[in-house]
Amino acid sequence: MSDKRVFLIVLDSFGIGEMADAPQYGDEDVNTLRSVAASSCFHVPNLERLGLLCIDGVADEPAVSRLATVDSSQVIGRYARMAERSHGKDTTIGHWEIAGLVSHRPLPTYPQGFPREVLEEFSRRTGRGVLCNLPYSGTQVIQEYGDAHMRTGDLIVYTSADSVFQIAAHEEIVPVEQLYAYCRIAREILQGEHGVGRVIARPFVGPAGGLFTRTPRRHDFSLEPPGVTMLDQLSGAGKSVIAVGKIQDIFAGKGITEHVYTGGNEEGIARTLEYLDKDFEGLCFINLVDYDMLYGHRRDVDGYARALSAFDDRLPEIMGKMGPEDLLMITADHGCDPAYTKTTDHTREYTPLLLYGRSVQPGNMGTRDTFADIGATVLQYFGIRPEIDGEGLFPH
């Protein structure tokens, strides 16, 4: 008998419509799927066959429903609309909830910048001053503060609408490993009241007085999940927990037995295909980040649509490598509507869940009231009694 394996793919920021409480998060009439479906670059027949366009609420959007080429009787997967129970709309909280940990209190954010006592301690321990200390676009902040950073050696510290402390530094001024060390110092400081979800290293390059560009050597230093997740339960039961992309950082390594970083969607898909060819029993947890990082925040509708279509093109290859005991789960962690111009932040949205495998009976699982049902379903599949939030989606 083949070992059971679950391949859980997070299409980072692929929301499918605003939740009822979206206005409380500053979001009104947001819908990532609707926005990208209006692009001529959007073509996702394989996601459609898995049930994407049959999910609750999706078919009610004219820009989406007009694209449907199959009806529910032709769908080969199980599908559901997932509501986020946690208080937040960021990457960390979304992934934690997928893994069964609901956050009833939002992680702290700093729309006016970080308090003086935090920055003074950070400067004392790093021996460097601080520039900016405001919410900023990551590409804009290095253009506006890059020259001053190169002259003084002071670190560019900024945040966003997310719970993040970001440190940008030129690689010729601050070597990448030194920047990582500064991030570890910040991570030690930012606990308790100021326990942001992520401290992020943002190295960049470019000539003084010229155009600065960020490099691929970004690294996230996350807050450790404050409770048990499905990753802990799986690894504790002797199963493999393989993290592809930024999953390792989001969970601060907790419950993970093996990890590999990626430089974007293309490499993430390539690593997934490699793991499909390997023998293991357990979970391969994948984050494909480009939707959020390259297209959502930058409000690039066509780029987002092309990226989804590119993933869809690879789906038959992924599905074709699946064994008889394999389960494919496709979901998201929040929204980031690329057509929403009021902000460039994440958007509070429902997310999709698509399940496919030889033993999966196609059909609609309705609207679920927490992402945590995903983690509970993974544990249920392996016969492990969940000690997390959420309810398994397979019939008992």
C-alpha positions, -999 to 999 in steps of 0.1 A, spaced: 0 0 0 13 35 -9 21 60 19 -5 87 23 7 122 13 -11 156 13 1 184 -9 -13 216 5 -7 246 -19 -14 281 -7 -20 306 -36 -9 335 -15 -36 362 -14 -61 346 -37 -93 358 -21 -127 351 -37 -149 379 -23 -152 402 7 -163 388 41 -192 405 60 -168 422 83 -145 436 56 -155 472 62 -141 469 97 -107 462 81 -110 492 57 -121 471 28 -153 476 7 -164 457 -23 -132 438 -27 -129 405 -46 -95 393 -59 -110 366 -81 -135 390 -97 -108 415 -104 -84 390 -121 -113 373 -139 -120 405 -158 -85 404 -173 -80 390 -208 -50 371 -193 -72 350 -170 -76 314 -181 -80 286 -155 -98 256 -169 -81 232 -146 -90 251 -114 -125 253 -128 -127 215 -132 -117 212 -95 -147 234 -87 -133 270 -83 -162 287 -102 -189 266 -83 -179 278 -49 -206 296 -29 -208 332 -39 -184 329 -69 -210 322 -95 -229 353 -83 -203 376 -98 -210 383 -135 -174 388 -143 -167 353 -131 -198 334 -140 -196 344 -177 -163 324 -179 -178 291 -167 -174 263 -191 -184 233 -169 -213 229 -145 -212 213 -110 -220 179 -124 -187 179 -144 -165 190 -115 -139 164 -103 -130 180 -69 -146 189 -36 -148 226 -30 -157 251 -3 -156 288 6 -135 294 37 -142 322 62 -114 335 84 -123 334 121 -91 351 132 -89 388 138 -66 399 110 -59 396 73 -22 390 72 0 361 60 10 349 95 -25 347 110 -39 332 78 -14 304 77 -16 298 114 -54 294 110 -50 270 81 -29 249 104 -56 250 131 -46 279 153 -72 307 154 -59 341 166 -86 358 186 -65 390 190 -49 407 161 -11 410 159 1 446 166 4 470 137 21 504 137 4 529 114 23 558 130 56 539 132 73 520 160 75 535 195 107 552 206 116 527 232 116 499 206 139 518 182 162 530 209 168 494 221 173 483 185 198 511 178 217 504 210 220 467 202 229 471 165 250 502 169 232 518 139 207 546 136 172 543 120 157 560 90 120 563 80 100 544 107 67 548 88 44 525 68 59 525 33 59 507 0 90 485 -1 101 496 -35 94 533 -28 112 534 6 146 523 -8 144 550 -35 136 577 -10 159 566 18 186 546 0 211 574 -5 208 585 31 214 549 42 245 547 20 259 579 34 252 572 71 250 534 74 217 539 93 191 511 87 159 518 68 131 505 92 95 506 79 62 487 83 30 483 64 -7 475 72 6 441 82 22 432 115 57 435 102 90 452 112 110 455 79 147 464 77 161 474 43 199 477 38 222 480 8 242 448 4 275 468 0 268 487 32 254 459 53 263 424 42 233 401 40 243 379 69 248 410 91 214 422 81 200 388 92 218 392 125 201 426 130 168 410 122 174 384 149 181 412 173 148 429 163 130 395 167 143 392 203 131 428 211 97 424 194 79 401 218 49 404 241 31 437 236 52 444 205 52 409 192 48 416 154 41 386 132 73 390 111 106 408 111 117 409 75 152 415 60 149 435 28 184 437 11 188 458 -20 215 469 -45 221 498 -69 244 528 -73 242 559 -51 219 585 -67 206 558 -91 179 532 -92 178 508 -63 163 473 -66 155 446 -40 174 413 -42 160 378 -38 177 374 -4 147 385 16 143 365 48 114 364 73 119 360 110 85 350 124 69 349 158 66 313 169 30 300 168 16 303 204 -2 270 204 -4 236 188 -8 234 150 -14 205 127 23 206 119 31 198 155 6 169 156 18 155 123 55 156 131 48 143 166 31 113 151 62 105 130 49 120 97 70 141 74 62 179 74 79 194 44 78 232 40 82 247 5 87 285 1 82 308 31 62 282 52 94 275 73 96 312 82 59 317 89 59 289 115 94 297 127 103 261 120 79 248 146 66 213 137 86 212 104 109 183 96 123 195 63 122 227 43 133 243 11 132 280 2 121 292 -32 126 323 -53 90 325 -66 61 306 -80 81 288 -108 106 274 -84 79 265 -59 60 245 -85 93 228 -95 100 218 -59 65 205 -55 69 183 -86 102 170 -72 85 160 -39 57 143 -58 85 120 -71 98 112 -36 88 86 -11 75 100 22 44 99 44 30 131 56 24 167 44 41 189 18 30 224 26 37 249 -2 34 287 -5 34 303 -39 41 340 -30 42 358 -63 4 366 -64 7 386 -33 43 400 -35 46 408 -72 10 415 -83 -15 420 -54 4 447 -35 15 463 -67 -21 464 -80 -11 446 -112 -44 429 -124 -30 414 -156 2 402 -139 -19 385 -112 -41 369 -139 -11 356 -158 4 341 -127 -28 322 -119 -31 310 -155 5 298 -154 -2 278 -122 -33 264 -139 -12 253 -169 10 232 -145 -19 216 -126 -23 186 -150 14 179 -144 9 180 -106 -22 159 -107 -7 134 -131 21 126 -106 -3 120 -77 -4 84 -63 -35 65 -52 -32 77 -16 -23 113 -24 -45 143 -16 -42 177 -33 -55 208 -14 -55 243 -29 -64 273 -8 -53 309 1 -44 328 33 -62 362 27 -70 384 -2 -50 412 -20 -74 426 -46 -52 441 -73 -80 463 -85 -86 479 -51 -69 513 -52 -80 527 -18 -49 510 -3 -22 486 -15 -28 463 15 -42 429 19 -80 426 17 -104 408 41 -119 380 19 -131 345 18 -107 320 3 -112 289 -18 -106 253 -8 -103 227 -36 -97 190 -28 -87 164 -53 -76 128 -50 -87 93 -62 -107 88 -30 -123 123 -30 -160 124 -39 -167 156 -59 -192 181 -44 -199 213 -26 -188 216 10 -205 250 14 -191 279 34 -169 269 63 -166 293 93 -128 289 97 -97 281 77 -88 257 106 -111 231 89 -82 226 65 -57 215 92 -84 193 109 -90 176 75 -53 169 70 -51 153 105 -83 134 98 -68 120 66 -39 106 85 -62 92 113 -49 116 139 -74 131 164 -72 169 160 -61 189 191 -66 221 171 -94 243 161 -115 232 131 -135 203 119 -125 176 94 -143 178 61 -144 141 53 -175 121 63 -172 104 96 
